[in-house]
Amino acid sequence: MKHFRHAGLPGGVALALLFTPLPAVAQDNSPLILHVAPASDGKGAGDAAHPLHSLARAQEEIRRESENRDITVRLADGVYRLDAPLVMGTADGGRDGHSVTWTTEPGARPILSGGIPVSGWALHDAERNIYVADVPRGVDARQLWVNGKIAPRAGIEIARDAVRFTQTGLEIVDPKLRYLADLPQQKRIEVEGTGYFTDRFAPVDHIDGTTITMQQPAWDNNLWGYDTLADPVSPEHSHLYLLNSLAFLQKPDQWYVDPEHGRLYYRPPDGVDPNRLSITLPRLDHLLSIAGTYDPVRNLTFRGIQFSHTSWLGPLTNRGYANQQSGSYLGDAAADYPDDTLESCSFGCRAFETMRNEWSQLPAAVQVARAENVRFDRNVFAHLGQVALGIGMDMGANASHIGLGAQHISVTSNLFTDLAGGAIIAGGVRREAHHPSDPRLVNRDIRIANNRVKSVSREFKDNSAILTTYVDGATIVHNDVSDTPYDAIGTGLGWGYMDVGGNPRYRAGMHGYDNTGNAEYQLPTTLRNTLVAGNRLHDVKQLFVDGGAIYNLSANPHSQIRENYMYDLHGHIGLYLDEGSRGIHVERNVVDGTGRWLNNNTVKSANPMRITIDNKAIGNWHNSDEIGGQWIVYQNDLILDDHPVAGDDWPAEARAVMQASGIEPGKEPPELPAREGAR
């Protein structure tokens, strides 16, 4: 090594200076604010005067700095049209105790959109008042938004006796339907059936004469189980539809898209020029996927943002949508499928039980898994083609193929509206959800509070507005839920199948535990410590007879359903503890004007197995005297200190519960601007 001497210094001093370490450059730990604007020129540095031009650029800065400082991303007003969904991993959250917040510039209303505006409408069929516009080839969708509201696809309702169900499809009985064999693009046609609690979709393969052959395994899966397409529990309450053909475009506001030729057809209301309407066609199947690993995404907040315009195309694939309950469906082919399903398995059978743990979940537009301390506050989830927000769902319901493990998640003061599916699903349905192999996979401490949920489950009508499945510590409080066809709030899953010792009815009747896929667990599931309190639920249960405004399924120990107010339930059930419910206190609720105000499914035909036990209904007010199930000492299901009320003569205590229900003062969610769709 060559040594240098500092001029004028002794050699030893110069050598000491040479080996004295230089002071480290100070790390800037001050909070970082990044500004983003959709109309930026792409050269901005991210300050207020020179904003970044894209969300992706903001992500780059976050990943560079999130270990060192708190970061706030401020979005300017406007529509951020995404070419691809946003993907956020561990580096996109706050690290080493720091936080990342996505929010707005003061007064701004940014929209993250997966859609494209459609214009240039020309008259296509004057007699039917159908217009057509060009759209990008290959873009397919099951939803369309017109002036900020979901528009129905082209479809017709048919009588159930107009067709005959077969193992491979449908046989046309009504001569008026024989034109179906001449229709083009037959693989795009869907059959939809609503039943007692399910809403099912299956796509056509081809039509030859009077024979409609369906795609597989969608058709097989829709023929077996419970409340099936061919054999709904209550035929008088069921409906059957044919959807998604230009020939079915017969009513105002209906539409049909032809992705092969890049054409969108629309029938506007009479006298309305579609060129004067704001029309958006979605092109993404989700907007945002948040997923860590065993190193979770941490300390991430979204505030004041609108998420809009997606379409989940699952029912158009050969898997279809063989709904089992509230967003869970059977999409995989079964190895042991009976040849005579219509006769042997239209209300459960041993072979169907082999698939009990193989259900899938309808994926959400915004997906969260393997995450801690994530908050959604005062956002708008509107105009989405599926469930809006999915938290800790199975890996198949997250685009990252990483699932579960959502802990300390907060969903507060958001608006959920105009959705094809439900507002929120938290929890999975498969084995790792109910009996995880690693404690880090447990979904824990999920708070859903002061949200307004209205006009949801418009197409996937079976979806609960809010659903938590296998979650330890779900808190669902002070939400306002209205205008939905199915349950307002659902908790739990599994029919007692996965609870300690299993459900003896499925052991004895269906031999459900005879295959290696279904274990008789000796440990409880992760479903426990649920609180459903202070919610206001109205104009719910519009369609399905089964279920309840508040509904629980399976053992849910140390749980309470208390001080909720529900009314305008369309003659359906208010409070429902379904099969296997255990350990639940239903206290001080007000149920106004329904059929059964309280129901439990004790599976009377399976007595004395004691399947639904240890539940208490204490101090509730109701102006219907009708209850369902068995509330008896033998099962320790008891109604105590009950308060029947005549008409509207509610006592002061009940009125106090009614008054305090719903969104708390000062915690109101945002509203959609008038003509939001015109932005």
MOBEL-V120904 format. One record per residue. RES is the residue in three letters. OMEGA is omega in whole degrees, -180 to 180 (NA if undefined). D_FIRST is the distance of its C-alpha to the first C-alpha in Angstrom with 1 decimal. Layout:
res=[RES;RES]
omega=[OMEGA;OMEGA]
d_first=[D_FIRST;D_FIRST]
//
This chain:
res=[MET;LYS;HIS;PHE;ARG;HIS;ALA;GLY;LEU;PRO;GLY;GLY;VAL;ALA;LEU;ALA;LEU;LEU;PHE;THR;PRO;LEU;PRO;ALA;VAL;ALA;GLN;ASP;ASN;SER;PRO;LEU;ILE;LEU;HIS;VAL;ALA;PRO;ALA;SER;ASP;GLY;LYS;GLY;ALA;GLY;ASP;ALA;ALA;HIS;PRO;LEU;HIS;SER;LEU;ALA;ARG;ALA;GLN;GLU;GLU;ILE;ARG;ARG;GLU;SER;GLU;ASN;ARG;ASP;ILE;THR;VAL;ARG;LEU;ALA;ASP;GLY;VAL;TYR;ARG;LEU;ASP;ALA;PRO;LEU;VAL;MET;GLY;THR;ALA;ASP;GLY;GLY;ARG;ASP;GLY;HIS;SER;VAL;THR;TRP;THR;THR;GLU;PRO;GLY;ALA;ARG;PRO;ILE;LEU;SER;GLY;GLY;ILE;PRO;VAL;SER;GLY;TRP;ALA;LEU;HIS;ASP;ALA;GLU;ARG;ASN;ILE;TYR;VAL;ALA;ASP;VAL;PRO;ARG;GLY;VAL;ASP;ALA;ARG;GLN;LEU;TRP;VAL;ASN;GLY;LYS;ILE;ALA;PRO;ARG;ALA;GLY;ILE;GLU;ILE;ALA;ARG;ASP;ALA;VAL;ARG;PHE;THR;GLN;THR;GLY;LEU;GLU;ILE;VAL;ASP;PRO;LYS;LEU;ARG;TYR;LEU;ALA;ASP;LEU;PRO;GLN;GLN;LYS;ARG;ILE;GLU;VAL;GLU;GLY;THR;GLY;TYR;PHE;THR;ASP;ARG;PHE;ALA;PRO;VAL;ASP;HIS;ILE;ASP;GLY;THR;THR;ILE;THR;MET;GLN;GLN;PRO;ALA;TRP;ASP;ASN;ASN;LEU;TRP;GLY;TYR;ASP;THR;LEU;ALA;ASP;PRO;VAL;SER;PRO;GLU;HIS;SER;HIS;LEU;TYR;LEU;LEU;ASN;SER;LEU;ALA;PHE;LEU;GLN;LYS;PRO;ASP;GLN;TRP;TYR;VAL;ASP;PRO;GLU;HIS;GLY;ARG;LEU;TYR;TYR;ARG;PRO;PRO;ASP;GLY;VAL;ASP;PRO;ASN;ARG;LEU;SER;ILE;THR;LEU;PRO;ARG;LEU;ASP;HIS;LEU;LEU;SER;ILE;ALA;GLY;THR;TYR;ASP;PRO;VAL;ARG;ASN;LEU;THR;PHE;ARG;GLY;ILE;GLN;PHE;SER;HIS;THR;SER;TRP;LEU;GLY;PRO;LEU;THR;ASN;ARG;GLY;TYR;ALA;ASN;GLN;GLN;SER;GLY;SER;TYR;LEU;GLY;ASP;ALA;ALA;ALA;ASP;TYR;PRO;ASP;ASP;THR;LEU;GLU;SER;CYS;SER;PHE;GLY;CYS;ARG;ALA;PHE;GLU;THR;MET;ARG;ASN;GLU;TRP;SER;GLN;LEU;PRO;ALA;ALA;VAL;GLN;VAL;ALA;ARG;ALA;GLU;ASN;VAL;ARG;PHE;ASP;ARG;ASN;VAL;PHE;ALA;HIS;LEU;GLY;GLN;VAL;ALA;LEU;GLY;ILE;GLY;MET;ASP;MET;GLY;ALA;ASN;ALA;SER;HIS;ILE;GLY;LEU;GLY;ALA;GLN;HIS;ILE;SER;VAL;THR;SER;ASN;LEU;PHE;THR;ASP;LEU;ALA;GLY;GLY;ALA;ILE;ILE;ALA;GLY;GLY;VAL;ARG;ARG;GLU;ALA;HIS;HIS;PRO;SER;ASP;PRO;ARG;LEU;VAL;ASN;ARG;ASP;ILE;ARG;ILE;ALA;ASN;ASN;ARG;VAL;LYS;SER;VAL;SER;ARG;GLU;PHE;LYS;ASP;ASN;SER;ALA;ILE;LEU;THR;THR;TYR;VAL;ASP;GLY;ALA;THR;ILE;VAL;HIS;ASN;ASP;VAL;SER;ASP;THR;PRO;TYR;ASP;ALA;ILE;GLY;THR;GLY;LEU;GLY;TRP;GLY;TYR;MET;ASP;VAL;GLY;GLY;ASN;PRO;ARG;TYR;ARG;ALA;GLY;MET;HIS;GLY;TYR;ASP;ASN;THR;GLY;ASN;ALA;GLU;TYR;GLN;LEU;PRO;THR;THR;LEU;ARG;ASN;THR;LEU;VAL;ALA;GLY;ASN;ARG;LEU;HIS;ASP;VAL;LYS;GLN;LEU;PHE;VAL;ASP;GLY;GLY;ALA;ILE;TYR;ASN;LEU;SER;ALA;ASN;PRO;HIS;SER;GLN;ILE;ARG;GLU;ASN;TYR;MET;TYR;ASP;LEU;HIS;GLY;HIS;ILE;GLY;LEU;TYR;LEU;ASP;GLU;GLY;SER;ARG;GLY;ILE;HIS;VAL;GLU;ARG;ASN;VAL;VAL;ASP;GLY;THR;GLY;ARG;TRP;LEU;ASN;ASN;ASN;THR;VAL;LYS;SER;ALA;ASN;PRO;MET;ARG;ILE;THR;ILE;ASP;ASN;LYS;ALA;ILE;GLY;ASN;TRP;HIS;ASN;SER;ASP;GLU;ILE;GLY;GLY;GLN;TRP;ILE;VAL;TYR;GLN;ASN;ASP;LEU;ILE;LEU;ASP;ASP;HIS;PRO;VAL;ALA;GLY;ASP;ASP;TRP;PRO;ALA;GLU;ALA;ARG;ALA;VAL;MET;GLN;ALA;SER;GLY;ILE;GLU;PRO;GLY;LYS;GLU;PRO;PRO;GLU;LEU;PRO;ALA;ARG;GLU;GLY;ALA;ARG]
omega=[177;-179;179;176;173;-178;175;-180;174;-176;-179;179;180;179;179;179;-178;-175;174;-177;177;178;180;176;-176;177;179;180;180;180;-180;175;177;179;-178;177;-177;-178;180;-176;178;-179;-175;179;178;175;-174;-179;-177;-174;172;-174;-176;176;179;178;177;178;179;-179;179;-178;179;-168;-169;174;-168;-172;171;-177;173;176;-179;-179;176;180;176;-180;177;-176;-175;173;179;179;173;179;-179;177;-175;-177;179;176;176;-179;-179;176;180;-177;174;-179;172;-177;-172;165;-179;177;-177;176;-178;179;171;-171;172;-175;177;177;-179;180;178;-178;176;-180;-179;-177;-175;-178;-179;179;-180;177;179;176;176;173;-180;178;180;179;-180;-179;174;178;174;179;-179;-177;174;176;180;180;-178;173;174;-178;178;173;177;176;-179;180;175;180;174;-178;177;-179;-177;-179;-177;173;-177;178;-178;-179;-179;-179;-177;177;-178;-179;-178;-176;174;173;-174;180;179;-178;178;168;176;175;173;-177;-178;176;-178;174;-169;178;175;-178;177;170;176;-180;-178;-178;179;-177;175;178;-174;178;-179;10;-176;-176;178;-175;178;-179;-176;-178;-176;179;-171;177;-176;-172;178;-178;-176;-175;-178;178;-175;179;-180;-175;165;-172;162;169;177;179;-179;-178;-170;-176;177;177;175;-176;176;178;177;-176;-179;-178;179;-178;177;-179;-177;174;-179;171;-178;177;-178;176;-178;177;177;180;172;-175;-176;177;179;178;177;179;168;-177;-170;175;178;-179;172;173;169;165;-168;167;-175;165;-176;-177;171;-176;172;-175;174;178;-173;165;171;175;176;-172;-176;-178;178;178;-179;174;-180;178;179;-173;174;173;168;174;173;-175;178;-176;-177;176;-180;178;-175;-177;-177;177;-175;-174;-177;180;-169;-171;178;172;178;177;-177;-178;179;-178;176;-179;-173;-179;-176;180;176;178;174;-175;-177;176;175;-169;-179;175;-179;-174;177;176;174;-176;169;-173;174;173;173;173;-173;175;-179;-171;-179;170;-177;-172;178;-174;175;178;179;-175;178;179;176;-175;178;-173;172;-176;172;173;176;-175;179;-180;-176;179;-170;171;175;172;174;-176;177;-177;175;178;180;-179;-173;165;175;178;179;-178;-176;-170;-177;178;-175;176;-174;179;-179;-178;179;179;-178;170;-170;171;178;-174;-180;-169;172;175;173;-177;-178;179;178;-178;-176;180;172;-167;180;-173;167;178;175;-179;168;-177;-178;-177;172;178;171;179;-176;-169;170;172;174;-176;-180;173;178;-173;-173;-175;175;-179;176;176;176;179;166;177;-178;-175;-174;180;-176;180;178;178;-175;179;-180;176;-175;-173;-174;-177;-174;-179;-178;179;-174;-178;-178;-180;167;-173;176;175;180;175;178;179;180;170;180;174;174;-170;171;-179;174;-172;-175;-174;176;-175;-176;-170;-168;180;-177;-178;-179;176;168;-168;174;180;178;-178;-178;-171;178;-177;-179;170;-169;171;171;180;-179;-179;-178;-176;174;177;-177;-168;177;-177;-173;171;-174;-170;178;179;-179;170;-174;173;179;-167;167;174;176;-179;-172;167;179;172;174;177;-177;-180;167;-179;180;178;-174;-179;-178;176;10;-173;178;-176;-179;-169;170;177;-178;171;-168;169;179;176;-178;178;165;180;-173;173;178;-179;-177;175;-171;-178;-177;180;-175;169;-168;171;-174;175;-173;-176;173;-175;177;177;-179;-177;-177;177;-174;-180;178;179;177;176;179;-177;-176;-177;178;-172;-177;178;179;-178;-177;175;174;174;173;174;174;-178;179;-176;-179;-177;NA]
d_first=[0.0;3.8;6.4;9.8;13.2;16.2;19.0;21.5;19.7;18.7;15.0;15.7;17.4;14.8;12.2;15.1;15.8;12.4;13.1;16.8;18.0;20.0;23.7;25.0;27.2;30.8;32.6;35.9;38.5;41.5;44.3;44.0;47.2;47.3;50.3;51.8;54.7;56.4;57.0;53.4;52.0;49.0;46.5;46.8;43.9;46.2;47.3;51.0;51.2;49.2;50.0;48.5;50.8;50.8;50.7;48.0;45.7;46.4;45.4;42.0;41.3;42.7;40.5;37.4;38.5;40.9;38.4;37.7;41.0;44.7;45.8;49.2;50.2;53.2;55.4;57.5;61.2;62.0;62.0;58.7;59.8;57.6;57.0;55.8;55.8;53.0;50.9;49.1;47.0;44.9;42.4;45.5;46.5;45.1;42.2;40.9;44.2;44.4;47.3;48.1;51.4;53.1;55.9;57.6;57.6;60.5;63.8;62.3;63.8;61.1;62.3;60.1;62.4;62.3;65.3;66.2;69.1;72.0;74.2;76.3;79.2;82.2;85.5;85.5;88.9;91.4;93.9;91.3;89.5;86.1;83.3;80.2;76.7;73.7;70.7;67.5;68.4;67.2;67.3;69.6;70.7;73.3;73.4;74.0;74.1;76.7;76.6;74.4;76.6;76.4;79.0;80.7;80.1;83.1;85.1;88.6;90.1;92.3;94.8;93.7;96.9;96.0;93.8;93.7;90.5;89.6;86.8;85.2;86.1;89.2;92.6;94.2;97.6;98.4;99.4;98.0;94.5;94.9;93.3;89.9;89.9;89.8;86.8;83.5;80.1;81.6;78.3;77.6;80.7;80.3;82.9;82.6;84.6;84.8;86.3;86.8;83.1;81.2;80.4;79.7;78.6;78.8;78.3;80.9;80.0;83.2;86.8;89.5;93.1;93.6;90.7;87.4;84.6;81.7;77.9;76.6;75.5;76.3;80.1;80.0;78.1;80.5;83.5;82.7;81.9;83.6;85.2;84.6;85.3;88.4;89.6;88.7;89.8;92.1;93.2;95.2;92.0;89.9;89.2;88.3;86.7;85.6;82.6;80.5;82.6;83.7;87.3;86.9;86.1;89.4;88.9;87.5;83.8;83.0;80.4;79.0;75.8;75.5;71.8;72.5;74.0;72.2;75.5;76.3;80.0;81.4;84.9;84.9;87.7;90.8;90.6;86.8;84.5;81.3;79.5;80.1;78.5;74.8;74.1;70.9;70.1;67.3;64.8;62.3;63.2;61.1;59.0;56.4;54.9;52.9;51.5;48.6;47.9;47.8;45.4;48.2;48.4;48.6;49.8;51.2;54.2;56.5;58.9;61.4;60.8;63.4;62.9;65.4;66.5;65.7;67.8;67.5;69.0;69.4;73.2;73.2;71.3;73.0;71.9;74.1;74.5;76.5;76.4;76.8;76.5;74.7;72.0;71.5;72.7;73.0;71.1;70.4;72.9;74.4;74.6;77.9;79.9;83.7;85.8;88.4;86.3;89.0;91.4;89.2;86.3;87.3;87.1;84.3;84.2;82.2;80.2;79.2;77.8;75.3;73.5;73.7;70.0;69.1;69.9;67.7;67.3;67.9;64.4;63.9;62.8;60.2;58.7;56.7;55.4;52.7;52.4;52.6;53.7;54.8;57.4;59.9;61.7;64.3;63.6;66.2;66.5;69.2;70.3;68.5;69.7;69.1;68.2;66.3;63.8;62.8;61.0;59.7;61.8;61.4;58.5;60.9;61.8;58.2;56.7;53.4;55.3;54.1;56.9;58.0;55.8;56.9;56.8;57.6;58.7;60.8;63.3;65.1;67.4;66.9;69.6;70.3;73.0;74.3;72.5;73.5;72.4;72.0;69.9;67.7;67.1;64.9;64.4;64.6;67.4;65.9;65.0;61.6;63.2;65.9;64.2;60.4;58.2;55.5;56.2;53.8;56.3;59.1;60.3;60.6;61.7;62.7;64.6;66.9;68.6;70.6;70.3;73.1;73.9;76.7;77.8;75.5;76.1;78.0;77.4;76.1;79.0;78.3;75.2;75.4;74.3;71.9;71.1;68.9;69.0;66.8;65.2;64.9;65.7;67.0;68.4;70.7;72.2;74.0;73.8;76.6;77.4;80.2;81.4;80.2;82.2;80.9;79.6;78.1;75.9;75.2;73.4;72.7;73.3;74.4;78.1;77.2;76.0;72.5;73.7;74.0;76.4;76.9;80.0;83.0;84.8;82.2;82.2;85.9;86.8;84.0;82.3;79.0;77.1;78.2;75.1;71.5;70.4;72.2;71.3;73.6;71.0;71.3;68.9;69.7;68.2;65.7;68.7;69.5;69.6;70.9;72.4;74.6;76.0;77.4;77.4;80.1;81.1;83.8;85.1;83.2;84.6;86.1;86.4;85.8;88.3;85.9;83.1;83.4;82.2;80.0;79.4;77.7;77.3;76.5;75.6;73.8;73.9;73.7;74.4;76.6;78.4;79.8;81.3;81.0;83.6;84.8;87.6;88.9;88.0;90.5;92.5;89.7;88.0;86.3;84.5;83.9;82.4;82.2;82.1;80.1;79.6;79.2;78.3;78.9;80.7;82.4;83.4;85.0;84.7;87.2;88.5;90.9;93.3;92.2;93.7;92.2;90.3;88.8;88.3;86.8;86.6;87.7;88.6;92.2;92.9;90.2;91.7;91.4;87.7;86.6;83.9;83.7;84.0;83.2;83.3;85.1;86.5;87.1;88.7;88.6;90.9;92.4;95.5;95.9;97.3;96.0;93.5;92.3;91.4;92.3;91.7;93.0;92.4;91.9;88.6;87.8;87.7;89.6;90.8;91.1;92.3;93.0;94.2;96.3;97.1;100.0;99.0;96.9;98.0;94.5;94.3;92.1;89.4;89.2;89.1;86.2;84.2;85.2;84.1;80.8;79.9;77.6;74.8;74.3;74.7;71.6;69.9;71.6;69.7;69.5;72.2;72.1;72.9;76.2;75.9;72.3;72.6;73.0;69.4]
//
